[in-house]
């Protein structure tokens, strides 16, 4: 159920990003996506298991919508670079993804015993 709600939020965020990018700037959509993700993660930190399940699911939907907004906006922002140098864009994206995975794993490993 959690995974499904997260994915539905992601899809709704991607659709909302398509609609917002036609009407506003990339910067404002990216800022809104970051604020949405920050607020949703902050809300989830206060929604521990004694709280009703549906509140956590709503929080996960907002995390998913932040991801959908952010990824759609980022892909829209790098489109000119991708058209110019597609191989370099894919390599740079792979490097950034790998570094993000390394950082997330390192943070989880460092906080495991604390």
Beta strands, then each sheet from edge to edge (+ up, - down):
end
